[in-house]
Amino acid sequence: MLTTLGKILERLILNRVEWFVGVNNLYPPEQTGFRKGHCSLDNVACLENDVSNSFNQRHSTIAILFDWADAYGNVIHQNCWRY
């Protein structure tokens, strides 16, 4: 029973925080993932639009992309504490 109550409370708090952040425009305009009405592919569409506009104006576009998937799992962890 406690886990059900916890999930209901978590959903209520999440809805309230999402509403507050949305109403007060606290999301950066570049953030599209984890937002209602947006998806992570929106950034890909913006990049495509920027590249197309730069190409039409004969300018250059540079994109630096990072793949953070499993980045922490590939770090060598050494024991820093010696007793």
PDB file of N, CA, C and O in Angstrom:
ATOM      1  N   MET A   1       0.817  -1.201   0.000  1.00  0.00           N
ATOM      2  CA  MET A   1       0.000   0.000   0.000  1.00  0.00           C
ATOM      3  C   MET A   1       0.863   1.268   0.000  1.00  0.00           C
ATOM      4  O   MET A   1       0.497   2.280  -0.598  1.00  0.00           O
ATOM      5  N   LEU A   2       2.001   1.194   0.673  1.00  0.00           N
ATOM      6  CA  LEU A   2       2.877   2.356   0.762  1.00  0.00           C
ATOM      7  C   LEU A   2       3.475   2.702  -0.603  1.00  0.00           C
ATOM      8  O   LEU A   2       3.619   3.881  -0.928  1.00  0.00           O
ATOM      9  N   THR A   3       3.829   1.686  -1.409  1.00  0.00           N
ATOM     10  CA  THR A   3       4.402   1.972  -2.720  1.00  0.00           C
ATOM     11  C   THR A   3       3.372   2.605  -3.642  1.00  0.00           C
ATOM     12  O   THR A   3       3.716   3.472  -4.445  1.00  0.00           O
ATOM     13  N   THR A   4       2.123   2.190  -3.540  1.00  0.00           N
ATOM     14  CA  THR A   4       1.063   2.792  -4.360  1.00  0.00           C
ATOM     15  C   THR A   4       0.872   4.252  -3.985  1.00  0.00           C
ATOM     16  O   THR A   4       0.751   5.113  -4.857  1.00  0.00           O
ATOM     17  N   LEU A   5       0.845   4.527  -2.699  1.00  0.00           N
ATOM     18  CA  LEU A   5       0.707   5.906  -2.236  1.00  0.00           C
ATOM     19  C   LEU A   5       1.905   6.744  -2.669  1.00  0.00           C
ATOM     20  O   LEU A   5       1.750   7.907  -3.043  1.00  0.00           O
ATOM     21  N   GLY A   6       3.101   6.155  -2.618  1.00  0.00           N
ATOM     22  CA  GLY A   6       4.298   6.865  -3.052  1.00  0.00           C
ATOM     23  C   GLY A   6       4.269   7.192  -4.537  1.00  0.00           C
ATOM     24  O   GLY A   6       4.680   8.281  -4.940  1.00  0.00           O
ATOM     25  N   LYS A   7       3.788   6.261  -5.356  1.00  0.00           N
ATOM     26  CA  LYS A   7       3.694   6.512  -6.796  1.00  0.00           C
ATOM     27  C   LYS A   7       2.674   7.593  -7.113  1.00  0.00           C
ATOM     28  O   LYS A   7       2.898   8.419  -7.999  1.00  0.00           O
ATOM     29  N   ILE A   8       1.572   7.595  -6.409  1.00  0.00           N
ATOM     30  CA  ILE A   8       0.555   8.637  -6.618  1.00  0.00           C
ATOM     31  C   ILE A   8       1.113   9.999  -6.217  1.00  0.00           C
ATOM     32  O   ILE A   8       0.927  10.982  -6.934  1.00  0.00           O
ATOM     33  N   LEU A   9       1.787  10.058  -5.088  1.00  0.00           N
ATOM     34  CA  LEU A   9       2.373  11.317  -4.627  1.00  0.00           C
ATOM     35  C   LEU A   9       3.457  11.789  -5.598  1.00  0.00           C
ATOM     36  O   LEU A   9       3.556  12.979  -5.898  1.00  0.00           O
ATOM     37  N   GLU A  10       4.266  10.852  -6.083  1.00  0.00           N
ATOM     38  CA  GLU A  10       5.304  11.213  -7.046  1.00  0.00           C
ATOM     39  C   GLU A  10       4.692  11.792  -8.316  1.00  0.00           C
ATOM     40  O   GLU A  10       5.206  12.779  -8.843  1.00  0.00           O
ATOM     41  N   ARG A  11       3.624  11.213  -8.814  1.00  0.00           N
ATOM     42  CA  ARG A  11       2.961  11.705 -10.033  1.00  0.00           C
ATOM     43  C   ARG A  11       2.379  13.097  -9.804  1.00  0.00           C
ATOM     44  O   ARG A  11       2.468  13.954 -10.683  1.00  0.00           O
ATOM     45  N   LEU A  12       1.785  13.332  -8.633  1.00  0.00           N
ATOM     46  CA  LEU A  12       1.233  14.651  -8.326  1.00  0.00           C
ATOM     47  C   LEU A  12       2.325  15.716  -8.289  1.00  0.00           C
ATOM     48  O   LEU A  12       2.158  16.808  -8.833  1.00  0.00           O
ATOM     49  N   ILE A  13       3.442  15.392  -7.644  1.00  0.00           N
ATOM     50  CA  ILE A  13       4.541  16.350  -7.555  1.00  0.00           C
ATOM     51  C   ILE A  13       5.138  16.601  -8.938  1.00  0.00           C
ATOM     52  O   ILE A  13       5.436  17.744  -9.285  1.00  0.00           O
ATOM     53  N   LEU A  14       5.313  15.537  -9.731  1.00  0.00           N
ATOM     54  CA  LEU A  14       5.863  15.687 -11.074  1.00  0.00           C
ATOM     55  C   LEU A  14       4.975  16.582 -11.934  1.00  0.00           C
ATOM     56  O   LEU A  14       5.473  17.470 -12.625  1.00  0.00           O
ATOM     57  N   ASN A  15       3.680  16.355 -11.896  1.00  0.00           N
ATOM     58  CA  ASN A  15       2.757  17.196 -12.671  1.00  0.00           C
ATOM     59  C   ASN A  15       2.845  18.655 -12.247  1.00  0.00           C
ATOM     60  O   ASN A  15       2.829  19.552 -13.089  1.00  0.00           O
ATOM     61  N   ARG A  16       2.937  18.891 -10.959  1.00  0.00           N
ATOM     62  CA  ARG A  16       2.998  20.265 -10.449  1.00  0.00           C
ATOM     63  C   ARG A  16       4.308  20.945 -10.847  1.00  0.00           C
ATOM     64  O   ARG A  16       4.307  22.114 -11.232  1.00  0.00           O
ATOM     65  N   VAL A  17       5.434  20.213 -10.756  1.00  0.00           N
ATOM     66  CA  VAL A  17       6.733  20.792 -11.129  1.00  0.00           C
ATOM     67  C   VAL A  17       6.775  21.073 -12.625  1.00  0.00           C
ATOM     68  O   VAL A  17       7.245  22.132 -13.040  1.00  0.00           O
ATOM     69  N   GLU A  18       6.287  20.132 -13.447  1.00  0.00           N
ATOM     70  CA  GLU A  18       6.251  20.357 -14.899  1.00  0.00           C
ATOM     71  C   GLU A  18       5.387  21.563 -15.240  1.00  0.00           C
ATOM     72  O   GLU A  18       5.755  22.361 -16.102  1.00  0.00           O
ATOM     73  N   TRP A  19       4.260  21.704 -14.584  1.00  0.00           N
ATOM     74  CA  TRP A  19       3.386  22.855 -14.824  1.00  0.00           C
ATOM     75  C   TRP A  19       4.109  24.149 -14.453  1.00  0.00           C
ATOM     76  O   TRP A  19       4.100  25.103 -15.231  1.00  0.00           O
ATOM     77  N   PHE A  20       4.736  24.194 -13.277  1.00  0.00           N
ATOM     78  CA  PHE A  20       5.411  25.388 -12.792  1.00  0.00           C
ATOM     79  C   PHE A  20       6.545  25.798 -13.731  1.00  0.00           C
ATOM     80  O   PHE A  20       6.684  26.973 -14.072  1.00  0.00           O
ATOM     81  N   VAL A  21       7.349  24.825 -14.145  1.00  0.00           N
ATOM     82  CA  VAL A  21       8.480  25.114 -15.033  1.00  0.00           C
ATOM     83  C   VAL A  21       7.980  25.596 -16.388  1.00  0.00           C
ATOM     84  O   VAL A  21       8.567  26.505 -16.976  1.00  0.00           O
ATOM     85  N   GLY A  22       6.904  25.000 -16.890  1.00  0.00           N
ATOM     86  CA  GLY A  22       6.354  25.407 -18.175  1.00  0.00           C
ATOM     87  C   GLY A  22       5.740  26.793 -18.150  1.00  0.00           C
ATOM     88  O   GLY A  22       5.950  27.582 -19.072  1.00  0.00           O
ATOM     89  N   VAL A  23       4.984  27.097 -17.107  1.00  0.00           N
ATOM     90  CA  VAL A  23       4.313  28.395 -16.998  1.00  0.00           C
ATOM     91  C   VAL A  23       5.326  29.524 -16.838  1.00  0.00           C
ATOM     92  O   VAL A  23       5.130  30.609 -17.385  1.00  0.00           O
ATOM     93  N   ASN A  24       6.394  29.285 -16.105  1.00  0.00           N
ATOM     94  CA  ASN A  24       7.398  30.320 -15.838  1.00  0.00           C
ATOM     95  C   ASN A  24       8.545  30.313 -16.847  1.00  0.00           C
ATOM     96  O   ASN A  24       9.551  30.992 -16.644  1.00  0.00           O
ATOM     97  N   ASN A  25       8.403  29.553 -17.928  1.00  0.00           N
ATOM     98  CA  ASN A  25       9.416  29.499 -18.998  1.00  0.00           C
ATOM     99  C   ASN A  25      10.815  29.243 -18.452  1.00  0.00           C
ATOM    100  O   ASN A  25      11.756  29.955 -18.800  1.00  0.00           O
ATOM    101  N   LEU A  26      10.958  28.237 -17.605  1.00  0.00           N
ATOM    102  CA  LEU A  26      12.249  27.915 -17.016  1.00  0.00           C
ATOM    103  C   LEU A  26      13.043  26.911 -17.849  1.00  0.00           C
ATOM    104  O   LEU A  26      14.225  26.687 -17.591  1.00  0.00           O
ATOM    105  N   TYR A  27      12.394  26.307 -18.848  1.00  0.00           N
ATOM    106  CA  TYR A  27      13.121  25.419 -19.752  1.00  0.00           C
ATOM    107  C   TYR A  27      13.949  26.252 -20.720  1.00  0.00           C
ATOM    108  O   TYR A  27      13.450  27.241 -21.256  1.00  0.00           O
ATOM    109  N   PRO A  28      15.203  25.874 -20.955  1.00  0.00           N
ATOM    110  CA  PRO A  28      15.936  26.567 -22.023  1.00  0.00           C
ATOM    111  C   PRO A  28      15.319  26.201 -23.368  1.00  0.00           C
ATOM    112  O   PRO A  28      14.849  25.076 -23.535  1.00  0.00           O
ATOM    113  N   PRO A  29      15.309  27.111 -24.321  1.00  0.00           N
ATOM    114  CA  PRO A  29      14.657  26.836 -25.602  1.00  0.00           C
ATOM    115  C   PRO A  29      15.291  25.669 -26.355  1.00  0.00           C
ATOM    116  O   PRO A  29      14.632  25.049 -27.189  1.00  0.00           O
ATOM    117  N   GLU A  30      16.567  25.359 -26.074  1.00  0.00           N
ATOM    118  CA  GLU A  30      17.245  24.266 -26.757  1.00  0.00           C
ATOM    119  C   GLU A  30      16.838  22.902 -26.227  1.00  0.00           C
ATOM    120  O   GLU A  30      17.056  21.895 -26.901  1.00  0.00           O
ATOM    121  N   GLN A  31      16.254  22.843 -25.039  1.00  0.00           N
ATOM    122  CA  GLN A  31      15.887  21.556 -24.453  1.00  0.00           C
ATOM    123  C   GLN A  31      14.583  21.066 -25.062  1.00  0.00           C
ATOM    124  O   GLN A  31      13.542  21.711 -24.942  1.00  0.00           O
ATOM    125  N   THR A  32      14.657  19.918 -25.713  1.00  0.00           N
ATOM    126  CA  THR A  32      13.450  19.354 -26.313  1.00  0.00           C
ATOM    127  C   THR A  32      13.114  18.005 -25.710  1.00  0.00           C
ATOM    128  O   THR A  32      11.940  17.635 -25.662  1.00  0.00           O
ATOM    129  N   GLY A  33      14.096  17.264 -25.251  1.00  0.00           N
ATOM    130  CA  GLY A  33      13.832  15.973 -24.630  1.00  0.00           C
ATOM    131  C   GLY A  33      13.170  16.146 -23.282  1.00  0.00           C
ATOM    132  O   GLY A  33      13.446  17.114 -22.573  1.00  0.00           O
ATOM    133  N   PHE A  34      12.313  15.234 -22.925  1.00  0.00           N
ATOM    134  CA  PHE A  34      11.615  15.222 -21.635  1.00  0.00           C
ATOM    135  C   PHE A  34      10.689  16.427 -21.446  1.00  0.00           C
ATOM    136  O   PHE A  34      10.449  16.854 -20.317  1.00  0.00           O
ATOM    137  N   ARG A  35      10.178  16.968 -22.537  1.00  0.00           N
ATOM    138  CA  ARG A  35       9.200  18.054 -22.473  1.00  0.00           C
ATOM    139  C   ARG A  35       7.954  17.632 -23.220  1.00  0.00           C
ATOM    140  O   ARG A  35       8.030  16.969 -24.254  1.00  0.00           O
ATOM    141  N   LYS A  36       6.813  18.017 -22.693  1.00  0.00           N
ATOM    142  CA  LYS A  36       5.554  17.713 -23.365  1.00  0.00           C
ATOM    143  C   LYS A  36       5.458  18.510 -24.662  1.00  0.00           C
ATOM    144  O   LYS A  36       5.757  19.703 -24.695  1.00  0.00           O
ATOM    145  N   GLY A  37       5.038  17.833 -25.728  1.00  0.00           N
ATOM    146  CA  GLY A  37       4.889  18.488 -27.014  1.00  0.00           C
ATOM    147  C   GLY A  37       6.185  18.606 -27.793  1.00  0.00           C
ATOM    148  O   GLY A  37       6.196  19.188 -28.878  1.00  0.00           O
ATOM    149  N   HIS A  38       7.273  18.072 -27.271  1.00  0.00           N
ATOM    150  CA  HIS A  38       8.572  18.115 -27.940  1.00  0.00           C
ATOM    151  C   HIS A  38       9.158  16.712 -27.945  1.00  0.00           C
ATOM    152  O   HIS A  38       8.758  15.855 -27.158  1.00  0.00           O
ATOM    153  N   CYS A  39      10.105  16.491 -28.839  1.00  0.00           N
ATOM    154  CA  CYS A  39      10.843  15.231 -28.826  1.00  0.00           C
ATOM    155  C   CYS A  39      12.307  15.529 -29.100  1.00  0.00           C
ATOM    156  O   CYS A  39      12.653  16.630 -29.529  1.00  0.00           O
ATOM    157  N   SER A  40      13.159  14.558 -28.855  1.00  0.00           N
ATOM    158  CA  SER A  40      14.585  14.781 -29.021  1.00  0.00           C
ATOM    159  C   SER A  40      14.975  14.984 -30.489  1.00  0.00           C
ATOM    160  O   SER A  40      16.057  15.500 -30.768  1.00  0.00           O
ATOM    161  N   LEU A  41      14.121  14.590 -31.420  1.00  0.00           N
ATOM    162  CA  LEU A  41      14.407  14.807 -32.840  1.00  0.00           C
ATOM    163  C   LEU A  41      14.186  16.253 -33.271  1.00  0.00           C
ATOM    164  O   LEU A  41      14.580  16.628 -34.376  1.00  0.00           O
ATOM    165  N   ASP A  42      13.570  17.068 -32.429  1.00  0.00           N
ATOM    166  CA  ASP A  42      13.403  18.486 -32.745  1.00  0.00           C
ATOM    167  C   ASP A  42      14.757  19.169 -32.916  1.00  0.00           C
ATOM    168  O   ASP A  42      14.907  20.043 -33.769  1.00  0.00           O
ATOM    169  N   ASN A  43      15.747  18.772 -32.103  1.00  0.00           N
ATOM    170  CA  ASN A  43      17.083  19.354 -32.239  1.00  0.00           C
ATOM    171  C   ASN A  43      17.733  18.954 -33.557  1.00  0.00           C
ATOM    172  O   ASN A  43      18.470  19.745 -34.147  1.00  0.00           O
ATOM    173  N   VAL A  44      17.473  17.744 -34.021  1.00  0.00           N
ATOM    174  CA  VAL A  44      17.999  17.307 -35.309  1.00  0.00           C
ATOM    175  C   VAL A  44      17.378  18.138 -36.428  1.00  0.00           C
ATOM    176  O   VAL A  44      18.071  18.520 -37.370  1.00  0.00           O
ATOM    177  N   ALA A  45      16.091  18.419 -36.334  1.00  0.00           N
ATOM    178  CA  ALA A  45      15.419  19.248 -37.337  1.00  0.00           C
ATOM    179  C   ALA A  45      15.986  20.671 -37.335  1.00  0.00           C
ATOM    180  O   ALA A  45      16.160  21.270 -38.396  1.00  0.00           O
ATOM    181  N   CYS A  46      16.274  21.209 -36.152  1.00  0.00           N
ATOM    182  CA  CYS A  46      16.872  22.556 -36.074  1.00  0.00           C
ATOM    183  C   CYS A  46      18.272  22.568 -36.687  1.00  0.00           C
ATOM    184  O   CYS A  46      18.639  23.520 -37.376  1.00  0.00           O
ATOM    185  N   LEU A  47      19.049  21.525 -36.442  1.00  0.00           N
ATOM    186  CA  LEU A  47      20.377  21.435 -37.033  1.00  0.00           C
ATOM    187  C   LEU A  47      20.290  21.354 -38.549  1.00  0.00           C
ATOM    188  O   LEU A  47      21.054  22.013 -39.255  1.00  0.00           O
ATOM    189  N   GLU A  48      19.362  20.549 -39.049  1.00  0.00           N
ATOM    190  CA  GLU A  48      19.181  20.443 -40.497  1.00  0.00           C
ATOM    191  C   GLU A  48      18.795  21.796 -41.099  1.00  0.00           C
ATOM    192  O   GLU A  48      19.288  22.169 -42.164  1.00  0.00           O
ATOM    193  N   ASN A  49      17.927  22.514 -40.426  1.00  0.00           N
ATOM    194  CA  ASN A  49      17.503  23.839 -40.894  1.00  0.00           C
ATOM    195  C   ASN A  49      18.687  24.816 -40.914  1.00  0.00           C
ATOM    196  O   ASN A  49      18.856  25.572 -41.871  1.00  0.00           O
ATOM    197  N   ASP A  50      19.501  24.794 -39.857  1.00  0.00           N
ATOM    198  CA  ASP A  50      20.667  25.680 -39.798  1.00  0.00           C
ATOM    199  C   ASP A  50      21.669  25.358 -40.900  1.00  0.00           C
ATOM    200  O   ASP A  50      22.223  26.265 -41.522  1.00  0.00           O
ATOM    201  N   VAL A  51      21.904  24.075 -41.142  1.00  0.00           N
ATOM    202  CA  VAL A  51      22.842  23.673 -42.201  1.00  0.00           C
ATOM    203  C   VAL A  51      22.312  24.099 -43.559  1.00  0.00           C
ATOM    204  O   VAL A  51      23.066  24.595 -44.396  1.00  0.00           O
ATOM    205  N   SER A  52      21.022  23.909 -43.779  1.00  0.00           N
ATOM    206  CA  SER A  52      20.417  24.290 -45.054  1.00  0.00           C
ATOM    207  C   SER A  52      20.495  25.800 -45.287  1.00  0.00           C
ATOM    208  O   SER A  52      20.832  26.245 -46.384  1.00  0.00           O
ATOM    209  N   ASN A  53      20.186  26.579 -44.260  1.00  0.00           N
ATOM    210  CA  ASN A  53      20.267  28.041 -44.380  1.00  0.00           C
ATOM    211  C   ASN A  53      21.707  28.501 -44.621  1.00  0.00           C
ATOM    212  O   ASN A  53      21.946  29.395 -45.432  1.00  0.00           O
ATOM    213  N   SER A  54      22.652  27.898 -43.925  1.00  0.00           N
ATOM    214  CA  SER A  54      24.057  28.262 -44.133  1.00  0.00           C
ATOM    215  C   SER A  54      24.514  27.903 -45.538  1.00  0.00           C
ATOM    216  O   SER A  54      25.242  28.664 -46.176  1.00  0.00           O
ATOM    217  N   PHE A  55      24.084  26.739 -46.018  1.00  0.00           N
ATOM    218  CA  PHE A  55      24.446  26.322 -47.372  1.00  0.00           C
ATOM    219  C   PHE A  55      23.891  27.298 -48.403  1.00  0.00           C
ATOM    220  O   PHE A  55      24.588  27.657 -49.352  1.00  0.00           O
ATOM    221  N   ASN A  56      22.646  27.730 -48.227  1.00  0.00           N
ATOM    222  CA  ASN A  56      22.034  28.682 -49.161  1.00  0.00           C
ATOM    223  C   ASN A  56      22.728  30.040 -49.141  1.00  0.00           C
ATOM    224  O   ASN A  56      22.770  30.729 -50.161  1.00  0.00           O
ATOM    225  N   GLN A  57      23.266  30.427 -48.006  1.00  0.00           N
ATOM    226  CA  GLN A  57      23.970  31.709 -47.881  1.00  0.00           C
ATOM    227  C   GLN A  57      25.471  31.563 -48.118  1.00  0.00           C
ATOM    228  O   GLN A  57      26.224  32.526 -47.971  1.00  0.00           O
ATOM    229  N   ARG A  58      25.901  30.361 -48.484  1.00  0.00           N
ATOM    230  CA  ARG A  58      27.310  30.046 -48.748  1.00  0.00           C
ATOM    231  C   ARG A  58      28.187  30.297 -47.528  1.00  0.00           C
ATOM    232  O   ARG A  58      29.313  30.783 -47.643  1.00  0.00           O
ATOM    233  N   HIS A  59      27.654  29.958 -46.363  1.00  0.00           N
ATOM    234  CA  HIS A  59      28.409  30.010 -45.115  1.00  0.00           C
ATOM    235  C   HIS A  59      28.722  28.586 -44.675  1.00  0.00           C
ATOM    236  O   HIS A  59      28.215  27.618 -45.241  1.00  0.00           O
ATOM    237  N   SER A  60      29.551  28.480 -43.673  1.00  0.00           N
ATOM    238  CA  SER A  60      29.909  27.172 -43.128  1.00  0.00           C
ATOM    239  C   SER A  60      29.145  26.932 -41.832  1.00  0.00           C
ATOM    240  O   SER A  60      28.775  27.867 -41.122  1.00  0.00           O
ATOM    241  N   THR A  61      28.922  25.674 -41.550  1.00  0.00           N
ATOM    242  CA  THR A  61      28.306  25.272 -40.289  1.00  0.00           C
ATOM    243  C   THR A  61      29.162  24.192 -39.666  1.00  0.00           C
ATOM    244  O   THR A  61      29.547  23.230 -40.331  1.00  0.00           O
ATOM    245  N   ILE A  62      29.457  24.350 -38.391  1.00  0.00           N
ATOM    246  CA  ILE A  62      30.239  23.359 -37.658  1.00  0.00           C
ATOM    247  C   ILE A  62      29.350  22.783 -36.566  1.00  0.00           C
ATOM    248  O   ILE A  62      28.714  23.524 -35.816  1.00  0.00           O
ATOM    249  N   ALA A  63      29.309  21.470 -36.483  1.00  0.00           N
ATOM    250  CA  ALA A  63      28.539  20.798 -35.436  1.00  0.00           C
ATOM    251  C   ALA A  63      29.484  19.893 -34.659  1.00  0.00           C
ATOM    252  O   ALA A  63      30.234  19.109 -35.242  1.00  0.00           O
ATOM    253  N   ILE A  64      29.440  20.009 -33.351  1.00  0.00           N
ATOM    254  CA  ILE A  64      30.220  19.135 -32.470  1.00  0.00           C
ATOM    255  C   ILE A  64      29.214  18.274 -31.722  1.00  0.00           C
ATOM    256  O   ILE A  64      28.375  18.789 -30.983  1.00  0.00           O
ATOM    257  N   LEU A  65      29.298  16.985 -31.911  1.00  0.00           N
ATOM    258  CA  LEU A  65      28.342  16.051 -31.335  1.00  0.00           C
ATOM    259  C   LEU A  65      29.050  15.155 -30.321  1.00  0.00           C
ATOM    260  O   LEU A  65      30.153  14.670 -30.574  1.00  0.00           O
ATOM    261  N   PHE A  66      28.420  14.943 -29.196  1.00  0.00           N
ATOM    262  CA  PHE A  66      28.955  14.074 -28.152  1.00  0.00           C
ATOM    263  C   PHE A  66      28.025  12.891 -27.972  1.00  0.00           C
ATOM    264  O   PHE A  66      26.804  13.041 -28.018  1.00  0.00           O
ATOM    265  N   ASP A  67      28.587  11.740 -27.773  1.00  0.00           N
ATOM    266  CA  ASP A  67      27.811  10.549 -27.456  1.00  0.00           C
ATOM    267  C   ASP A  67      28.125  10.172 -26.013  1.00  0.00           C
ATOM    268  O   ASP A  67      29.158   9.569 -25.726  1.00  0.00           O
ATOM    269  N   TRP A  68      27.225  10.534 -25.120  1.00  0.00           N
ATOM    270  CA  TRP A  68      27.449  10.306 -23.700  1.00  0.00           C
ATOM    271  C   TRP A  68      26.934   8.949 -23.239  1.00  0.00           C
ATOM    272  O   TRP A  68      26.979   8.656 -22.044  1.00  0.00           O
ATOM    273  N   ALA A  69      26.451   8.121 -24.143  1.00  0.00           N
ATOM    274  CA  ALA A  69      25.910   6.812 -23.767  1.00  0.00           C
ATOM    275  C   ALA A  69      27.002   5.978 -23.106  1.00  0.00           C
ATOM    276  O   ALA A  69      28.071   5.771 -23.681  1.00  0.00           O
ATOM    277  N   ASP A  70      26.734   5.520 -21.936  1.00  0.00           N
ATOM    278  CA  ASP A  70      27.640   4.659 -21.176  1.00  0.00           C
ATOM    279  C   ASP A  70      28.995   5.316 -20.933  1.00  0.00           C
ATOM    280  O   ASP A  70      29.999   4.615 -20.797  1.00  0.00           O
ATOM    281  N   ALA A  71      29.045   6.633 -20.877  1.00  0.00           N
ATOM    282  CA  ALA A  71      30.305   7.340 -20.665  1.00  0.00           C
ATOM    283  C   ALA A  71      30.876   7.029 -19.286  1.00  0.00           C
ATOM    284  O   ALA A  71      32.083   6.836 -19.147  1.00  0.00           O
ATOM    285  N   TYR A  72      30.036   6.979 -18.283  1.00  0.00           N
ATOM    286  CA  TYR A  72      30.522   6.722 -16.926  1.00  0.00           C
ATOM    287  C   TYR A  72      31.033   5.293 -16.790  1.00  0.00           C
ATOM    288  O   TYR A  72      31.977   5.050 -16.038  1.00  0.00           O
ATOM    289  N   GLY A  73      30.437   4.353 -17.496  1.00  0.00           N
ATOM    290  CA  GLY A  73      30.859   2.963 -17.415  1.00  0.00           C
ATOM    291  C   GLY A  73      32.212   2.704 -18.044  1.00  0.00           C
ATOM    292  O   GLY A  73      32.828   1.676 -17.764  1.00  0.00           O
ATOM    293  N   ASN A  74      32.693   3.609 -18.887  1.00  0.00           N
ATOM    294  CA  ASN A  74      33.982   3.437 -19.544  1.00  0.00           C
ATOM    295  C   ASN A  74      35.127   4.138 -18.823  1.00  0.00           C
ATOM    296  O   ASN A  74      36.265   4.089 -19.289  1.00  0.00           O
ATOM    297  N   VAL A  75      34.850   4.783 -17.704  1.00  0.00           N
ATOM    298  CA  VAL A  75      35.882   5.474 -16.941  1.00  0.00           C
ATOM    299  C   VAL A  75      36.592   4.461 -16.051  1.00  0.00           C
ATOM    300  O   VAL A  75      35.957   3.617 -15.418  1.00  0.00           O
ATOM    301  N   ILE A  76      37.914   4.559 -16.012  1.00  0.00           N
ATOM    302  CA  ILE A  76      38.680   3.673 -15.133  1.00  0.00           C
ATOM    303  C   ILE A  76      38.603   4.235 -13.723  1.00  0.00           C
ATOM    304  O   ILE A  76      39.055   5.349 -13.458  1.00  0.00           O
ATOM    305  N   HIS A  77      38.033   3.462 -12.837  1.00  0.00           N
ATOM    306  CA  HIS A  77      37.869   3.897 -11.444  1.00  0.00           C
ATOM    307  C   HIS A  77      38.995   3.295 -10.607  1.00  0.00           C
ATOM    308  O   HIS A  77      39.162   2.077 -10.554  1.00  0.00           O
ATOM    309  N   GLN A  78      39.747   4.151  -9.968  1.00  0.00           N
ATOM    310  CA  GLN A  78      40.819   3.683  -9.096  1.00  0.00           C
ATOM    311  C   GLN A  78      40.477   4.072  -7.673  1.00  0.00           C
ATOM    312  O   GLN A  78      39.847   5.100  -7.426  1.00  0.00           O
ATOM    313  N   ASN A  79      40.897   3.244  -6.754  1.00  0.00           N
ATOM    314  CA  ASN A  79      40.661   3.511  -5.350  1.00  0.00           C
ATOM    315  C   ASN A  79      41.592   4.643  -4.917  1.00  0.00           C
ATOM    316  O   ASN A  79      42.808   4.462  -4.841  1.00  0.00           O
ATOM    317  N   CYS A  80      41.018   5.798  -4.637  1.00  0.00           N
ATOM    318  CA  CYS A  80      41.808   6.971  -4.256  1.00  0.00           C
ATOM    319  C   CYS A  80      42.144   6.960  -2.768  1.00  0.00           C
ATOM    320  O   CYS A  80      43.092   7.622  -2.344  1.00  0.00           O
ATOM    321  N   TRP A  81      41.390   6.229  -1.985  1.00  0.00           N
ATOM    322  CA  TRP A  81      41.601   6.218  -0.547  1.00  0.00           C
ATOM    323  C   TRP A  81      42.511   5.059  -0.178  1.00  0.00           C
ATOM    324  O   TRP A  81      42.170   3.899  -0.412  1.00  0.00           O
ATOM    325  N   ARG A  82      43.633   5.357   0.380  1.00  0.00           N
ATOM    326  CA  ARG A  82      44.583   4.335   0.827  1.00  0.00           C
ATOM    327  C   ARG A  82      44.609   4.335   2.346  1.00  0.00           C
ATOM    328  O   ARG A  82      44.753   5.383   2.975  1.00  0.00           O
ATOM    329  N   TYR A  83      44.471   3.169   2.920  1.00  0.00           N
ATOM    330  CA  TYR A  83      44.484   3.054   4.389  1.00  0.00           C
ATOM    331  C   TYR A  83      45.780   2.454   4.837  1.00  0.00           C
ATOM    332  O   TYR A  83      45.995   2.271   6.035  1.00  0.00           O
TER     333      TYR A  83
END
